[in-house]
Amino acid sequence: MASLIPFISEILPMIMPASTHVTAAKDLRPAHPTVEGPVIRRAAVVDRCDKMCASVLTTRPRSRTPVRHNSEQDAIIYAVSGTGVLLVNESFEEEIRRHPLGAGDFAFVPAWTEHQIHNDTDDDVVMVVIQSGSRPVGAILSDWGGDEVTADITSD
């Protein structure tokens, strides 16, 4: 019987496929006019499957996200519009690397990698962030190599 469990878990999605879900762009905007902070993160596709989720991250002009990591989740970032800079700390030596990102560019951020988005322009920077879990996880840090301030993912 135990040998059937792996087989069932492989064949079940073919028998009972998940339903398609579409999130319209208008559904990612606030329902009412609001004053929002310098960084806005909206869930686009969350809790729809086990292996990935997507959010839209908007960084306002002359703003930056907090320093953070995505815990055990890898992330792919797609720059939709604007020009920003992805800063990453890929080692314990605290060498911060700068990666300019413009519309159409992709970036891969490995799990546990500290990173931050800077927008030094006068236009919004909009990015789609795809993470390797059913919902985004991660932690906001006090600074590069700093303590976790919060384990909340509501803002990048």
N, C-alpha and C positions, 0 to 999 in steps of 0.2 A: 504494500500500500504506500509506503514512504517513497518508493521509486516513481509513483504516479504523480506526486506533487510537483516536481520540476516540469514534467510533461504538461500537466494541466496549466501551470502558470505561463507556459510558452504558447499554448494553443488557445487559451481563454480570450486574449485580445483579438484573435481572428474570428472567434465565434460571437463575441460581444464587444465590438469595437467601441471606443469612446466617441462621444459626439463632438462635432466640430463646434468651435466657439469663436465668435468674432467680436472684438471690442472696437467700436466705432471711435474715430478721433474725437467726436463731440462728447463722448462719454468720459474722456480723459480730462475734460475741462471742468472747472468748478461749476456747480449748479447755480450759484449766486456770485455776484461780484464780491471779491474778497481782497484783502491786503495779505499777500503771502510773502514769505521770507525770500532770501536770496537763492535758495535751492528748493525746487519743487520736485517731488518724486510721486508718480502716479502708477499704481498697479495696472498693467495692461492685460497680462495673462498670468494669473496666480491661482494655484490649487486646481489646475485643470489636468495635470499629469504628474507623475512621480519624479521625472528626471529633469525638468526645466521650467523656468518661469521668465517673464519679461516685464520690465518696467520702463517708463519714460522718465528721463531725468532732464530737467530744465535748470540750467545755471544762469542766473540773471547777469546783466552787464556788471563788470568790475566786482565780481563775487567769486567765491570758491566754496567747494564742499568741505566738510570736516575731513580730517585724516581718518581713514577707516581701513578695515579689511573685511573680506567676505567669508570669514571663518573657513569651513571645509568646502565651500563652493567655488569652483572656477567661474569666471565671468567673461563674456564677450561683449564688448562695447562697440556700438555702431554710431558714428556721428551723422546725425540727420541734417542739422543745419548749424551755421555759425562756425567759429574757429576757437578751439580751446586747447588746453595743454593738460595731458595726463602726466602727473608726477607719480613715480613709484619708488619704493624702497625695496629692492630685491635681495638685500643681504643684511647681515648684522653689522656691517661696516658703516651703515647709515649714509651710503652714497645715493643721493636722490637723483634719479634719472628723469629727464624731461622728454616727453613725446608729444609733439604738436599733432592735433587731430582736427581735420577739416571735414566738411560735408562729404560723405561717401567713404571715409576711412574706417577701418576696423582696428580694434586692439583686443588682445587676449590678456587677461589678468589672472594669474594662477591663484589658487586657494591660499589664504593666509598672507597674501602680499599686501602690504600697506600701500594705499594709493589715495590720490586726491585729484579733483578736476579744478583747474583755474580758468576763469573767463576774464581776460584782461581787455576785452573789446567793449564796444558800445551796443552790441547786439546780444540777444539770448543765444546760448549754446544748448541745443537739444540733442540728446543721445538716447538710444535704446540700449538698455542693459539686460542681457540674457544671462541668467545664473543657472547652475547645475543642480537645482533642487525644486521641489514643488512650490516653494515660496522663498523669497529672498531672506537670507540670514547674514549676519555680520556684526561688527562692533565699531562704534565710533571711538577714536582714541584721543587722548589729551594732546598729543603731539606725535611727531615721528618717533617710533620706538617707545611711546608713552603708554600709560595705563589705559585700560578700557574705561570710557566714561559711561557708555551705555551699550547694551547688547541689542538695541533697537535698530531696525533697518528702515524706518519710515523716512529717513532722509539719507542721501548718499553722502 
